[in-house]
Amino acid sequence: MLTFAIPWMFALLPLPWLLRILLPPRVAARPAVRVPFGYRLHSAMSKGSFAQLRRDPLRFLIPAVIWVLLVIALARPQWLEPPISKSLPTRDLLLLVDLSGSMQQEDFTNAAGDTVDRLSAVKEVLGDFLSRREGDRVGLVVFGDAPFLQAPFSTDLELSRQLLDETAIGMAGPRTAFGDAIGLGISLFESSDAPARTIIALTDGNDTKSQVPPVEAARVAENRGIRIHTVAIGDPQTVGEEKLDEETLREVARTGGGSYFFAADREQLAGIYDELDRIETRDVKVISHRPKSDLFYWPVLAALLLSLVGKIGTAFSKAHHSAPIHVPAKVRVHPATGKLEVES
């Protein structure tokens, strides 16, 4: 779309005509000879090419068009490109995913109804959850014997989903360091300036490896404005090191200002993420920018070319009319009428 950055410049368009009306004409002092028949001589000479030159319409048309072009250039014509919009992240969301050995239990079903291990079900449902995180910066931490950063905070949700799909059971060790994973998440939020900061922790076992108890880590997170939701998956009847410690997960969620969820199958897990979508509502800030391209040089170039054409035309016109003017001419008195005549 064509627009003008300084449109009030168009008020200058009538300026040359106003100056012509308001200012007195320029008076040029030239030597002259007074003769009694001067008016008759002027009348005779006016029938030549000088009068034709003064009546030439291009004499005023070309300067007028040049002035209009210059005023257009002063108004800074610009071409507005289509707007470019960008969503500003309003929340940093960190996912903690348990990769301990117990995640290989095949007690979940996928969307096709086939029996799959717990991690495969998590990848499928969590991938759909990620696809709805538009406007968030998402990070991914996996943990087993120790926590590891799998994906830093990024608005590239497809990359986060791809890195989630590349995780494998046991790649971080067979045990569960849940408290240390929360601690790593807290350190990742230190450079975050997002208004909302959230951790969603997903595990199917109790903490067996952490140096920092999960509840203590959750208390530190709450003091730093980080909300923690916990999602427990698997069978609560499991015993031993792989026992699901629901009490600790509930306490972590309560201390972290979040919610506790339990998912025994894929449908419940999908429902949990729908509930998280409802709880973790956010305002999406969108900034828009319309690129502008300056076009002032086009009317300037047109004015220069038109001025050049006018100068060339004037030069040719003078050359064409100069021959009869400079031809020696005689002025005589008509014997019958007594008027002056120019003999060519």
C-alpha positions as CSV (number, residue, x, y, z in Angstrom):
1,M,0.0,0.0,0.0
2,L,1.3,3.4,-0.9
3,T,1.4,6.0,1.9
4,F,3.2,9.3,2.7
5,A,5.3,9.9,5.8
6,I,4.9,13.7,5.7
7,P,1.6,14.3,3.9
8,W,1.3,17.9,5.0
9,M,4.1,18.7,2.5
10,F,1.3,18.7,-0.2
11,A,0.3,22.1,1.2
12,L,3.3,23.5,-0.6
13,L,1.9,22.7,-4.0
14,P,0.3,26.2,-4.6
15,L,3.4,28.1,-3.3
16,P,4.8,29.1,-6.7
17,W,1.5,30.4,-7.9
18,L,1.0,32.4,-4.6
19,L,4.4,33.9,-4.9
20,R,3.7,34.9,-8.5
21,I,0.5,36.7,-7.4
22,L,1.8,38.3,-4.2
23,L,5.3,39.3,-5.1
24,P,6.0,42.2,-7.6
25,P,7.5,41.1,-10.9
26,R,11.2,41.4,-11.4
27,V,12.3,44.5,-13.1
28,A,15.4,44.3,-15.3
29,A,17.1,47.6,-16.2
30,R,18.1,47.5,-19.8
31,P,19.5,50.2,-22.1
32,A,16.8,51.5,-24.5
33,V,16.5,54.0,-27.3
34,R,13.3,56.1,-27.5
35,V,12.0,56.6,-31.0
36,P,8.6,58.1,-31.9
37,F,7.7,55.0,-33.9
38,G,8.8,52.5,-31.2
39,Y,5.3,51.0,-30.8
40,R,5.1,50.4,-34.5
41,L,8.5,48.7,-34.5
42,H,7.4,46.5,-31.6
43,S,4.2,45.6,-33.4
44,A,6.1,44.6,-36.5
45,M,8.6,42.5,-34.7
46,S,6.0,40.8,-32.6
47,K,4.8,38.9,-35.7
48,G,8.0,36.9,-35.7
49,S,9.2,33.9,-33.8
50,F,9.6,35.6,-30.4
51,A,5.8,35.7,-29.9
52,Q,5.5,32.1,-30.8
53,L,8.2,31.2,-28.2
54,R,6.3,33.1,-25.5
55,R,3.1,31.4,-26.3
56,D,4.7,27.9,-26.0
57,P,2.7,26.0,-23.3
58,L,5.7,23.8,-22.4
59,R,7.3,27.0,-21.0
60,F,5.1,26.7,-17.8
61,L,4.0,23.1,-18.0
62,I,7.4,21.4,-17.5
63,P,8.3,23.6,-14.4
64,A,4.9,22.9,-12.9
65,V,5.3,19.2,-13.2
66,I,8.8,19.3,-11.8
67,W,7.5,21.2,-8.8
68,V,4.8,18.7,-8.2
69,L,7.3,15.8,-8.4
70,L,9.6,17.6,-5.9
71,V,6.7,18.1,-3.5
72,I,5.8,14.4,-3.8
73,A,9.4,13.5,-2.9
74,L,9.4,15.8,0.1
75,A,6.2,14.0,1.4
76,R,8.3,10.8,1.5
77,P,6.3,8.3,-0.4
78,Q,6.6,4.8,1.1
79,W,5.4,1.4,0.2
80,L,3.9,-0.6,3.2
81,E,4.6,-4.3,3.1
82,P,2.1,-6.8,4.6
83,P,2.4,-6.8,8.4
84,I,4.7,-9.2,10.1
85,S,3.4,-10.5,13.5
86,K,5.3,-12.2,16.3
87,S,4.1,-13.7,19.5
88,L,6.1,-12.7,22.6
89,P,6.5,-15.5,25.1
90,T,4.5,-14.9,28.3
91,R,5.5,-18.1,30.0
92,D,8.5,-20.4,30.3
93,L,7.3,-24.0,30.6
94,L,9.8,-26.8,31.7
95,L,8.9,-30.4,31.3
96,L,10.6,-33.0,33.6
97,V,10.4,-36.5,32.1
98,D,11.4,-39.6,34.0
99,L,13.5,-42.0,31.9
100,S,14.2,-44.6,34.6
101,G,13.9,-48.3,34.0
102,S,10.4,-48.6,35.3
103,M,9.2,-46.5,32.3
104,Q,9.5,-49.7,30.1
105,Q,6.4,-51.3,31.7
106,E,3.9,-52.0,29.0
107,D,0.7,-51.1,30.7
108,F,-0.5,-48.2,28.5
109,T,-2.2,-48.1,25.1
110,N,-1.6,-45.7,22.2
111,A,-4.2,-44.0,20.0
112,A,-4.4,-47.1,17.8
113,G,-5.2,-49.3,20.8
114,D,-1.9,-51.1,20.8
115,T,-0.1,-51.9,24.1
116,V,3.0,-49.7,24.6
117,D,5.4,-48.8,27.3
118,R,4.8,-45.8,29.6
119,L,7.4,-43.6,27.8
120,S,5.8,-44.2,24.4
121,A,2.4,-43.2,25.8
122,V,4.0,-40.1,27.4
123,K,5.7,-39.1,24.1
124,E,2.4,-39.4,22.2
125,V,0.2,-37.5,24.6
126,L,2.9,-35.0,25.6
127,G,3.6,-34.3,21.9
128,D,0.0,-33.3,21.4
129,F,0.2,-31.1,24.5
130,L,3.3,-29.4,23.1
131,S,1.6,-28.6,19.8
132,R,-0.9,-26.4,21.8
133,R,1.8,-24.4,23.6
134,E,1.9,-21.6,21.0
135,G,3.1,-18.5,22.8
136,D,5.2,-20.4,25.4
137,R,8.9,-21.1,25.6
138,V,9.3,-24.8,26.3
139,G,12.3,-26.6,27.7
140,L,12.8,-30.3,28.4
141,V,14.8,-32.0,31.2
142,V,15.1,-35.8,31.4
143,F,16.3,-37.5,34.5
144,G,17.3,-40.9,35.8
145,D,20.4,-41.3,37.9
146,A,21.0,-37.6,37.2
147,P,19.1,-34.8,35.4
148,F,20.1,-33.7,31.9
149,L,19.0,-30.8,29.8
150,Q,17.5,-32.3,26.6
151,A,16.1,-29.0,25.1
152,P,16.7,-25.4,26.3
153,F,13.9,-22.9,26.5
154,S,12.7,-22.2,22.9
155,T,9.6,-21.2,21.0
156,D,10.5,-23.8,18.4
157,L,7.9,-26.3,19.6
158,E,8.6,-28.7,16.7
159,L,12.3,-29.0,17.9
160,S,11.2,-29.7,21.5
161,R,8.9,-32.4,20.2
162,Q,11.6,-33.9,18.1
163,L,14.1,-34.0,21.0
164,L,11.4,-35.6,23.2
165,D,10.9,-38.3,20.5
166,E,14.6,-39.0,20.6
167,T,14.7,-39.9,24.3
168,A,15.0,-43.5,25.3
169,I,14.4,-45.5,28.5
170,G,17.6,-45.7,30.6
171,M,19.6,-43.1,28.7
172,A,19.9,-41.1,31.9
173,G,20.4,-44.1,34.2
174,P,18.0,-46.7,35.7
175,R,17.2,-44.9,39.0
176,T,15.2,-41.7,39.8
177,A,16.8,-38.4,40.8
178,F,13.5,-36.4,41.0
179,G,14.7,-33.8,43.5
180,D,17.9,-33.1,41.5
181,A,15.8,-32.6,38.3
182,I,13.7,-29.9,40.1
183,G,17.0,-28.3,41.2
184,L,18.3,-28.2,37.6
185,G,15.0,-26.7,36.5
186,I,15.3,-23.9,39.1
187,S,18.8,-23.1,37.8
188,L,17.4,-22.9,34.2
189,F,14.8,-20.3,35.3
190,E,17.5,-18.0,36.6
191,S,17.9,-16.3,33.3
192,S,14.2,-16.3,32.6
193,D,12.3,-13.0,32.5
194,A,8.9,-14.5,31.6
195,P,5.9,-13.3,33.7
196,A,4.9,-17.0,34.4
197,R,7.3,-19.9,35.1
198,T,6.0,-23.4,35.3
199,I,7.4,-26.9,35.8
200,I,5.5,-30.0,34.8
201,A,7.1,-33.1,36.3
202,L,6.2,-36.6,35.1
203,T,7.5,-39.7,36.9
204,D,6.4,-43.2,37.7
205,G,8.7,-44.0,40.6
206,N,9.9,-42.6,43.9
207,D,13.1,-40.6,44.4
208,T,16.0,-43.0,44.9
209,K,19.1,-41.0,43.8
210,S,18.7,-37.3,44.6
211,Q,21.0,-35.3,46.7
212,V,18.3,-32.8,47.4
213,P,14.9,-34.1,48.7
214,P,12.1,-33.3,46.2
215,V,10.0,-31.3,48.7
216,E,12.9,-29.1,49.7
217,A,13.6,-28.4,46.0
218,A,9.9,-27.6,45.5
219,R,10.1,-25.1,48.4
220,V,13.0,-23.3,46.8
221,A,11.1,-23.2,43.5
222,E,8.1,-21.7,45.2
223,N,10.2,-19.0,46.8
224,R,11.5,-18.0,43.4
225,G,8.0,-17.8,41.8
226,I,8.1,-21.2,40.0
227,R,4.9,-23.3,40.0
228,I,5.3,-27.1,39.9
229,H,2.7,-29.6,38.7
230,T,3.3,-33.3,39.2
231,V,2.0,-36.1,37.1
232,A,2.2,-39.6,38.5
233,I,1.9,-42.5,36.0
234,G,1.8,-46.3,36.4
235,D,0.6,-48.7,39.0
236,P,0.4,-47.4,42.6
237,Q,0.5,-51.0,43.9
238,T,4.1,-51.5,42.7
239,V,6.5,-52.2,45.6
240,G,10.3,-51.8,46.1
241,E,12.4,-49.1,44.6
242,E,10.0,-48.7,41.7
243,K,7.1,-47.9,44.1
244,L,5.0,-44.9,43.1
245,D,5.5,-42.4,46.0
246,E,2.2,-40.5,45.6
247,E,2.6,-38.8,49.0
248,T,5.8,-37.1,48.0
249,L,4.4,-36.1,44.6
250,R,1.4,-34.6,46.3
251,E,3.6,-32.7,48.7
252,V,5.8,-31.4,45.9
253,A,2.8,-30.1,44.0
254,R,1.3,-28.5,47.2
255,T,4.6,-26.9,48.1
256,G,5.2,-25.7,44.6
257,G,1.8,-24.1,44.3
258,G,0.7,-26.5,41.6
259,S,-1.6,-29.5,41.2
260,Y,-1.1,-33.3,41.5
261,F,-2.5,-35.6,38.9
262,F,-2.5,-39.4,38.6
263,A,-2.7,-41.2,35.3
264,A,-3.2,-45.0,35.2
265,D,-3.8,-45.2,31.4
266,R,-3.5,-43.1,28.3
267,E,-7.0,-41.6,28.5
268,Q,-6.3,-40.3,32.0
269,L,-3.0,-38.9,30.9
270,A,-4.6,-37.1,28.0
271,G,-7.2,-35.7,30.3
272,I,-4.5,-34.4,32.6
273,Y,-3.0,-32.3,29.9
274,D,-6.4,-31.0,29.0
275,E,-6.8,-30.0,32.6
276,L,-3.3,-28.3,32.5
277,D,-4.4,-26.4,29.5
278,R,-7.3,-25.1,31.5
279,I,-5.3,-24.2,34.6
280,E,-2.3,-22.8,32.8
281,T,-4.1,-20.1,30.8
282,R,-2.1,-17.2,29.6
283,D,-2.3,-13.9,27.7
284,V,-0.5,-14.1,24.4
285,K,1.3,-10.8,23.5
286,V,1.6,-10.2,19.8
287,I,3.7,-7.5,18.2
288,S,3.2,-6.4,14.7
289,H,5.5,-4.6,12.3
290,R,4.9,-3.4,8.8
291,P,8.1,-3.0,6.8
292,K,8.4,0.3,4.8
293,S,10.3,1.0,1.6
294,D,11.1,4.6,0.8
295,L,10.2,5.6,-2.8
296,F,11.2,9.3,-2.7
297,Y,14.0,8.8,-5.2
298,W,11.6,7.9,-8.0
299,P,9.9,11.3,-8.2
300,V,13.3,13.0,-7.7
301,L,14.7,11.0,-10.7
302,A,11.6,11.8,-12.7
303,A,12.0,15.5,-11.9
304,L,15.7,15.4,-13.0
305,L,14.9,13.7,-16.3
306,L,12.0,16.0,-17.0
307,S,14.3,19.0,-16.3
308,L,16.9,17.6,-18.6
309,V,14.3,17.1,-21.3
310,G,13.1,20.7,-20.8
311,K,16.6,22.1,-21.2
312,I,17.2,20.1,-24.3
313,G,13.9,21.2,-25.8
314,T,14.6,24.8,-25.0
315,A,18.0,24.5,-26.6
316,F,16.6,23.0,-29.8
317,S,13.8,25.6,-29.9
318,K,16.3,28.5,-29.6
319,A,18.4,27.0,-32.3
320,H,15.4,26.6,-34.6
321,H,14.2,30.1,-34.1
322,S,17.5,31.9,-34.0
323,A,18.1,31.7,-37.8
324,P,15.3,34.0,-38.9
325,I,15.9,36.4,-36.0
326,H,19.6,36.9,-36.9
327,V,19.0,37.2,-40.6
328,P,19.7,40.8,-41.6
329,A,16.4,42.5,-41.9
330,K,15.4,45.9,-43.2
331,V,12.7,48.1,-41.8
332,R,11.0,50.3,-44.4
333,V,8.0,52.6,-44.5
334,H,5.2,51.4,-46.7
335,P,4.6,54.1,-49.2
336,A,0.8,53.7,-49.2
337,T,0.0,53.3,-45.5
338,G,3.0,54.9,-44.0
339,K,3.5,51.9,-41.5
340,L,6.8,50.3,-40.7
341,E,7.4,46.9,-42.3
342,V,10.2,44.3,-41.8
343,E,11.7,43.0,-45.0
344,S,13.0,39.5,-44.7
